[in-house]
Amino acid sequence: MKIAIATKNLGKFNEFKELSVDTDYEFIQIPSSVQEMPPENGTSFYANALIKAKYISNYLGIPAIGDDSGLEVDAIEGRPGIFSARYSSSGTDMDNCLKLLDELKNIKESHRTGRFKCSLVAYYKGKIVKSSGTLEGSIAKDFKGSNGFGYDPIFIVESGKHLAEFEKGEKNLISHRAKAFKSILLEIHKLFT
């Protein structure tokens, strides 16, 4: 069974491909004919994930999984939150990280706690299956590591390592997206019954 991953973010798509290796489903990238994704105008990760899943499922006529995820930092009232991918004016990973580091420059290390959150929604012909996952950590004062994407180089996990220092396989054991994906795989069959 083919299931489309409703994202144009290659980093996210590659993570899904890695996570799905031993499943019975074939997760596919959205075709280039999809010029633009619908606006993410929901007020939660779940709402934005549903917008994407529904749009791609209806467009392709197959099941789709929408993902919305981001970073919530306690010291700045949960920002960047649902605006994580477009936090800075350019929306590039580097500029988003730099803006966040600038906002936190006067915050003590002990108060730089936060978490990655992921909401996944699988949609097909009006049926919805959802899951979520979190990864607790803190925000570093500098960049470390060359793996991953987004805020990974400035996010420190419990072990003290930056998320961008983990190899793909290691990251997939602990990440917010991996937790949500493993959870949704247990329920996704409900789309077809």
Backbone as CSV, one residue per row, in Angstrom:
resi,resn,N_x,N_y,N_z,CA_x,CA_y,CA_z,C_x,C_y,C_z
1,MET,0.849,-1.185,0.000,0.000,0.000,0.000,0.889,1.241,0.000
2,LYS,0.635,2.138,-0.940,1.392,3.387,-1.021,0.753,4.443,-0.123
3,ILE,1.599,5.128,0.611,1.151,6.231,1.459,2.077,7.410,1.182
4,ALA,1.492,8.541,0.832,2.293,9.726,0.529,2.677,10.444,1.821
5,ILE,3.893,10.942,1.856,4.335,11.781,2.962,4.138,13.225,2.516
6,ALA,3.229,13.918,3.179,2.798,15.249,2.737,3.773,16.332,3.193
7,THR,4.966,16.306,2.599,5.955,17.339,2.903,6.843,17.569,1.690
8,LYS,7.324,18.782,1.564,8.338,19.100,0.551,9.709,19.193,1.218
9,ASN,9.754,18.978,2.529,10.992,19.025,3.291,11.721,17.686,3.125
10,LEU,12.817,17.707,2.383,13.541,16.474,2.078,14.105,15.817,3.333
11,GLY,14.524,16.632,4.310,15.038,16.081,5.573,13.990,15.250,6.282
12,LYS,12.761,15.782,6.359,11.664,15.037,6.981,11.348,13.775,6.197
13,PHE,11.262,13.910,4.860,10.928,12.748,4.040,11.958,11.634,4.233
14,ASN,13.231,11.992,4.240,14.285,10.984,4.413,14.188,10.295,5.766
15,GLU,13.802,11.044,6.803,13.609,10.413,8.115,12.488,9.383,8.062
16,PHE,11.386,9.732,7.393,10.278,8.787,7.255,10.720,7.540,6.492
17,LYS,11.495,7.719,5.437,11.977,6.572,4.644,12.822,5.636,5.520
18,GLU,13.684,6.221,6.328,14.519,5.425,7.237,13.660,4.658,8.238
19,LEU,12.672,5.341,8.792,11.820,4.736,9.818,10.919,3.640,9.260
20,SER,10.627,3.704,7.961,9.643,2.787,7.381,10.256,1.544,6.744
21,VAL,11.556,1.358,6.881,12.254,0.272,6.200,11.610,-1.100,6.424
22,ASP,11.226,-1.415,7.628,10.696,-2.755,7.907,9.171,-2.805,8.009
23,THR,8.496,-1.910,7.318,7.032,-1.905,7.373,6.448,-2.504,6.100
24,ASP,5.135,-2.726,6.120,4.449,-3.266,4.942,3.973,-2.171,4.003
25,TYR,4.286,-0.924,4.327,3.813,0.201,3.530,4.954,0.801,2.712
26,GLU,4.587,1.348,1.557,5.568,2.051,0.743,5.279,3.544,0.861
27,PHE,6.163,4.231,1.548,5.981,5.661,1.740,6.640,6.401,0.594
28,ILE,5.852,7.242,-0.068,6.344,7.904,-1.268,6.387,9.422,-1.092
29,GLN,7.269,10.025,-1.864,7.416,11.470,-1.880,6.299,12.053,-2.743
30,ILE,5.870,13.254,-2.428,4.843,13.873,-3.271,5.483,14.264,-4.605
31,PRO,4.737,14.119,-5.694,5.307,14.405,-7.014,5.556,15.894,-7.232
32,SER,6.403,16.190,-8.200,6.733,17.584,-8.494,5.544,18.360,-9.046
33,SER,4.506,17.639,-9.478,3.298,18.323,-9.965,2.591,19.097,-8.842
34,VAL,2.889,18.734,-7.589,2.369,19.502,-6.460,3.288,20.708,-6.300
35,GLN,2.879,21.821,-6.870,3.716,23.025,-6.868,3.842,23.633,-5.480
36,GLU,2.712,23.739,-4.785,2.725,24.366,-3.473,1.856,23.572,-2.511
37,MET,2.263,23.589,-1.262,1.449,22.995,-0.215,0.441,24.048,0.248
38,PRO,-0.677,23.609,0.838,-1.651,24.585,1.326,-1.067,25.397,2.486
39,PRO,-1.609,26.587,2.724,-1.094,27.393,3.838,-1.305,26.692,5.175
40,GLU,-0.286,26.755,6.026,-0.381,26.172,7.368,-0.985,27.230,8.286
41,ASN,-2.294,27.338,8.252,-2.955,28.383,9.037,-3.703,27.822,10.245
42,GLY,-3.354,26.589,10.638,-3.932,26.008,11.846,-3.320,26.638,13.086
43,THR,-3.945,26.407,14.219,-3.451,26.989,15.472,-2.728,25.956,16.340
44,SER,-2.482,24.769,15.784,-1.773,23.720,16.531,-1.003,22.849,15.541
45,PHE,-0.065,22.067,16.063,0.667,21.127,15.219,-0.310,20.153,14.553
46,TYR,-1.282,19.676,15.328,-2.275,18.733,14.797,-3.051,19.346,13.629
47,ALA,-3.535,20.561,13.805,-4.341,21.207,12.759,-3.539,21.365,11.465
48,ASN,-2.279,21.762,11.581,-1.442,21.931,10.390,-1.132,20.594,9.725
49,ALA,-0.897,19.555,10.527,-0.633,18.224,9.967,-1.857,17.714,9.211
50,LEU,-3.040,17.949,9.755,-4.282,17.516,9.089,-4.479,18.264,7.770
51,ILE,-4.215,19.553,7.748,-4.342,20.338,6.510,-3.508,19.707,5.397
52,LYS,-2.264,19.365,5.719,-1.354,18.806,4.716,-1.774,17.401,4.279
53,ALA,-2.108,16.554,5.262,-2.497,15.171,4.940,-3.739,15.136,4.056
54,LYS,-4.737,15.916,4.411,-5.999,15.950,3.669,-5.777,16.443,2.241
55,TYR,-5.000,17.504,2.104,-4.739,18.094,0.789,-4.049,17.082,-0.132
56,ILE,-2.986,16.450,0.353,-2.225,15.518,-0.488,-3.024,14.248,-0.766
57,SER,-3.750,13.743,0.222,-4.575,12.550,0.005,-5.627,12.813,-1.066
58,ASN,-6.307,13.928,-0.977,-7.325,14.267,-1.970,-6.711,14.521,-3.350
59,TYR,-5.535,15.119,-3.385,-4.839,15.431,-4.641,-4.407,14.150,-5.366
60,LEU,-3.847,13.202,-4.600,-3.300,11.981,-5.198,-4.281,10.804,-5.203
61,GLY,-5.325,10.878,-4.378,-6.281,9.773,-4.289,-5.761,8.570,-3.530
62,ILE,-4.740,8.778,-2.701,-4.184,7.708,-1.868,-4.051,8.233,-0.436
63,PRO,-3.827,7.345,0.534,-3.614,7.823,1.905,-2.381,8.722,1.984
64,ALA,-2.402,9.652,2.911,-1.257,10.539,3.116,-1.051,10.785,4.602
65,ILE,0.204,10.992,4.955,0.551,11.363,6.325,1.070,12.790,6.303
66,GLY,0.436,13.629,7.109,0.901,15.001,7.297,1.652,15.092,8.607
67,ASP,2.706,15.879,8.591,3.536,16.060,9.777,3.609,17.546,10.069
68,ASP,3.432,17.913,11.305,3.808,19.259,11.695,4.567,19.118,12.992
69,SER,5.703,19.727,13.018,6.545,19.585,14.187,7.310,20.867,14.407
70,GLY,7.839,21.009,15.584,8.594,22.203,15.881,9.170,22.169,17.271
71,LEU,9.766,23.269,17.614,10.477,23.402,18.868,9.731,24.377,19.774
72,GLU,9.500,23.963,21.013,8.885,24.847,22.007,9.914,25.121,23.099
73,VAL,10.180,26.394,23.342,11.169,26.785,24.354,10.444,27.465,25.514
74,ASP,10.632,26.920,26.709,9.883,27.376,27.890,10.115,28.846,28.230
75,ALA,11.361,29.302,28.138,11.703,30.659,28.573,11.079,31.748,27.702
76,ILE,10.639,31.380,26.500,10.020,32.371,25.614,8.585,31.949,25.251
77,GLU,7.896,31.450,26.256,6.470,31.123,26.161,6.120,30.132,25.045
78,GLY,7.018,29.164,24.836,6.723,28.105,23.866,7.075,28.428,22.433
79,ARG,7.640,29.607,22.184,8.066,29.907,20.822,9.298,29.091,20.485
80,PRO,9.594,28.848,19.232,8.869,29.232,18.026,7.600,28.423,17.745
81,GLY,7.427,27.255,18.380,6.184,26.492,18.252,5.793,26.192,16.815
82,ILE,4.534,26.468,16.472,4.049,26.126,15.122,4.705,26.980,14.038
83,PHE,5.467,27.995,14.454,6.161,28.847,13.481,7.637,28.461,13.342
84,SER,8.019,27.288,13.835,9.425,26.879,13.854,10.096,26.943,12.485
85,ALA,9.419,26.487,11.447,10.026,26.447,10.103,10.117,27.827,9.468
86,ARG,9.345,28.763,9.960,9.346,30.111,9.376,9.519,31.160,10.484
87,TYR,10.432,30.871,11.390,10.650,31.732,12.558,11.377,33.025,12.185
88,SER,12.382,32.890,11.354,13.118,34.079,10.905,12.491,34.589,9.611
89,SER,12.906,35.758,9.171,12.325,36.320,7.943,12.679,35.491,6.717
90,SER,13.859,34.864,6.697,14.246,34.041,5.539,13.686,32.623,5.627
91,GLY,13.484,32.141,6.870,12.989,30.785,7.063,14.039,29.702,6.857
92,THR,15.325,30.087,6.692,16.361,29.064,6.545,16.697,28.483,7.910
93,ASP,17.202,27.249,7.911,17.566,26.603,9.180,18.545,27.472,9.975
94,MET,19.569,27.975,9.303,20.591,28.771,9.981,19.998,30.039,10.597
95,ASP,19.208,30.762,9.822,18.623,32.010,10.333,17.627,31.757,11.462
96,ASN,16.871,30.666,11.361,15.942,30.319,12.446,16.711,30.058,13.741
97,CYS,17.806,29.299,13.637,18.633,28.997,14.819,19.251,30.271,15.389
98,LEU,19.771,31.119,14.511,20.411,32.357,14.971,19.411,33.272,15.669
99,LYS,18.202,33.363,15.144,17.178,34.195,15.784,16.859,33.662,17.180
100,LEU,16.723,32.339,17.287,16.416,31.743,18.591,17.555,31.973,19.580
101,LEU,18.783,31.763,19.141,19.933,31.981,20.023,19.999,33.431,20.486
102,ASP,19.682,34.352,19.592,19.680,35.772,19.956,18.613,36.058,21.021
103,GLU,17.445,35.449,20.859,16.364,35.646,21.834,16.730,35.106,23.217
104,LEU,17.564,34.071,23.223,17.907,33.408,24.484,19.243,33.868,25.065
105,LYS,19.871,34.871,24.466,21.243,35.237,24.862,21.375,35.627,26.329
106,ASN,20.320,36.145,26.937,20.395,36.545,28.351,19.745,35.534,29.296
107,ILE,19.412,34.367,28.764,18.761,33.326,29.576,19.815,32.339,30.082
108,LYS,19.803,32.082,31.395,20.745,31.132,31.996,20.551,29.739,31.393
109,GLU,21.643,28.963,31.366,21.586,27.612,30.800,20.507,26.758,31.451
110,SER,20.342,26.892,32.757,19.356,26.070,33.476,17.912,26.410,33.103
111,HIS,17.710,27.552,32.452,16.368,27.980,32.067,16.122,27.878,30.560
112,ARG,17.007,27.187,29.844,16.894,27.088,28.384,16.232,25.774,27.968
113,THR,15.333,25.279,28.789,14.673,23.999,28.512,13.647,24.142,27.390
114,GLY,13.436,23.027,26.716,12.449,23.015,25.640,12.234,21.604,25.134
115,ARG,11.454,21.506,24.086,11.183,20.185,23.532,10.821,20.291,22.067
116,PHE,11.190,19.246,21.345,10.680,19.072,19.992,9.347,18.358,20.112
117,LYS,8.361,18.803,19.356,7.061,18.143,19.322,6.735,17.782,17.885
118,CYS,6.106,16.641,17.707,5.685,16.207,16.378,4.248,15.710,16.458
119,SER,3.448,16.172,15.533,2.083,15.661,15.391,1.967,15.057,14.003
120,LEU,1.552,13.814,13.933,1.330,13.132,12.657,-0.154,12.852,12.493
121,VAL,-0.631,13.046,11.271,-2.018,12.740,10.949,-2.033,11.968,9.639
122,ALA,-2.626,10.782,9.674,-2.845,10.010,8.447,-4.299,10.216,8.047
123,TYR,-4.511,10.477,6.776,-5.862,10.787,6.284,-6.135,10.015,4.996
124,TYR,-7.372,9.481,4.896,-7.801,8.829,3.650,-9.318,8.721,3.641
125,LYS,-9.939,9.316,2.643,-11.387,9.243,2.445,-12.180,9.552,3.718
126,GLY,-11.808,10.617,4.384,-12.536,11.059,5.569,-12.111,10.411,6.870
127,LYS,-11.284,9.384,6.804,-10.817,8.724,8.022,-9.505,9.357,8.486
128,ILE,-9.367,9.485,9.798,-8.196,10.142,10.386,-7.585,9.256,11.473
129,VAL,-6.277,9.119,11.424,-5.515,8.463,12.487,-4.433,9.464,12.885
130,LYS,-4.226,9.649,14.178,-3.237,10.642,14.599,-2.329,10.098,15.696
131,SER,-1.173,10.729,15.827,-0.239,10.377,16.892,0.641,11.592,17.172
132,SER,1.374,11.514,18.274,2.294,12.602,18.592,3.514,12.043,19.318
133,GLY,4.568,12.831,19.328,5.784,12.449,20.022,6.532,13.674,20.484
134,THR,7.288,13.546,21.567,8.084,14.663,22.065,9.510,14.205,22.388
135,LEU,10.414,15.146,22.350,11.799,14.908,22.758,12.225,16.091,23.610
136,GLU,12.439,15.832,24.895,12.822,16.890,25.837,14.313,17.184,25.720
137,GLY,14.666,18.431,25.994,16.070,18.812,25.962,16.251,20.259,26.364
138,SER,17.326,20.859,25.867,17.583,22.272,26.149,18.293,22.888,24.951
139,ILE,18.327,24.220,24.956,18.919,24.941,23.845,20.351,25.332,24.198
140,ALA,21.275,24.939,23.325,22.695,25.231,23.527,22.973,26.713,23.283
141,LYS,24.207,27.109,23.536,24.614,28.477,23.223,25.416,28.526,21.930
142,ASP,25.725,27.346,21.394,26.495,27.285,20.152,26.056,26.096,19.307
143,PHE,26.558,26.050,18.092,26.227,24.986,17.143,27.203,23.830,17.316
144,LYS,26.689,22.607,17.172,27.561,21.438,17.207,26.943,20.331,16.378
145,GLY,27.778,19.661,15.583,27.318,18.540,14.765,26.940,18.963,13.359
146,SER,26.993,17.992,12.443,26.684,18.299,11.039,25.574,17.418,10.480
147,ASN,24.953,16.627,11.344,23.850,15.771,10.892,22.523,16.455,11.186
148,GLY,21.460,15.916,10.646,20.139,16.451,10.940,19.848,17.728,10.179
149,PHE,18.839,18.443,10.650,18.399,19.674,10.000,17.629,20.506,11.013
150,GLY,17.167,21.655,10.603,16.384,22.499,11.503,17.201,22.965,12.696
151,TYR,16.647,22.759,13.885,17.277,23.214,15.126,18.199,22.162,15.734
152,ASP,18.405,21.035,15.059,19.231,19.951,15.600,20.608,20.399,16.106
153,PRO,21.313,21.318,15.394,22.659,21.693,15.863,22.684,22.469,17.180
154,ILE,21.534,23.025,17.610,21.545,23.789,18.864,20.675,23.134,19.947
155,PHE,20.202,21.921,19.683,19.340,21.233,20.642,20.142,20.150,21.355
156,ILE,20.181,20.243,22.677,20.937,19.274,23.492,19.955,18.294,24.127
157,VAL,20.228,16.999,23.955,19.385,15.976,24.574,19.961,15.610,25.951
158,GLU,19.260,14.733,26.645,19.606,14.375,28.023,21.058,13.924,28.189
159,SER,21.593,13.236,27.197,22.964,12.719,27.286,24.015,13.819,27.214
160,GLY,23.601,15.038,26.840,24.549,16.140,26.711,25.011,16.361,25.276
161,LYS,24.621,15.457,24.380,24.991,15.608,22.972,23.988,16.495,22.246
162,HIS,24.491,17.214,21.263,23.603,17.967,20.381,22.951,16.972,19.425
163,LEU,21.697,17.200,19.069,20.982,16.264,18.206,21.674,16.103,16.853
164,ALA,22.335,17.134,16.376,23.038,17.060,15.087,24.316,16.219,15.156
165,GLU,24.696,15.781,16.358,25.864,14.897,16.502,25.487,13.424,16.351
166,PHE,24.187,13.135,16.372,23.735,11.750,16.267,23.734,11.296,14.813
167,GLU,24.090,10.034,14.598,23.910,9.433,13.274,22.417,9.201,13.079
168,LYS,21.993,9.037,11.830,20.559,8.858,11.528,19.917,7.763,12.369
169,GLY,20.560,6.609,12.414,20.000,5.482,13.150,19.840,5.770,14.629
170,GLU,20.823,6.469,15.198,20.752,6.845,16.619,19.609,7.820,16.858
171,LYS,19.506,8.813,15.991,18.460,9.831,16.137,17.080,9.182,16.048
172,ASN,16.942,8.211,15.150,15.647,7.562,14.952,15.210,6.711,16.144
173,LEU,16.095,6.480,17.074,15.718,5.744,18.286,15.082,6.665,19.326
174,ILE,15.375,7.973,19.230,14.928,8.879,20.289,14.073,10.046,19.820
175,SER,14.059,10.339,18.531,13.441,11.592,18.078,11.926,11.636,18.268
176,HIS,11.415,12.847,18.356,9.983,13.106,18.467,9.229,12.528,17.268
177,ARG,9.826,12.658,16.080,9.183,12.158,14.868,9.158,10.628,14.862
178,ALA,10.252,10.012,15.325,10.316,8.553,15.378,9.265,8.001,16.338
179,LYS,9.112,8.660,17.489,8.113,8.216,18.474,6.704,8.310,17.890
180,ALA,6.407,9.431,17.222,5.083,9.611,16.625,4.851,8.623,15.494
181,PHE,5.888,8.367,14.707,5.764,7.464,13.564,5.514,6.026,14.020
182,LYS,6.273,5.587,15.028,6.073,4.221,15.545,4.656,4.054,16.080
183,SER,4.153,5.098,16.709,2.807,5.065,17.265,1.745,5.011,16.164
184,ILE,1.910,5.814,15.126,0.895,5.863,14.071,0.883,4.567,13.253
185,LEU,2.038,3.916,13.153,2.093,2.644,12.411,1.193,1.587,13.031
186,LEU,1.003,1.647,14.338,0.149,0.679,15.027,-1.326,0.907,14.733
187,GLU,-1.680,2.112,14.280,-3.080,2.479,14.068,-3.454,2.697,12.604
188,ILE,-2.471,2.786,11.732,-2.728,3.239,10.361,-3.663,2.297,9.585
189,HIS,-3.692,1.033,9.981,-4.582,0.063,9.324,-6.037,0.485,9.415
190,LYS,-6.375,1.324,10.394,-7.767,1.781,10.569,-8.239,2.632,9.397
191,LEU,-7.316,3.169,8.630,-7.698,3.951,7.440,-8.351,3.075,6.379
192,PHE,-8.009,1.796,6.386,-8.446,0.900,5.311,-9.575,-0.038,5.703
193,THR,-10.112,0.114,6.908,-11.185,-0.790,7.344,-12.528,-0.109,7.360
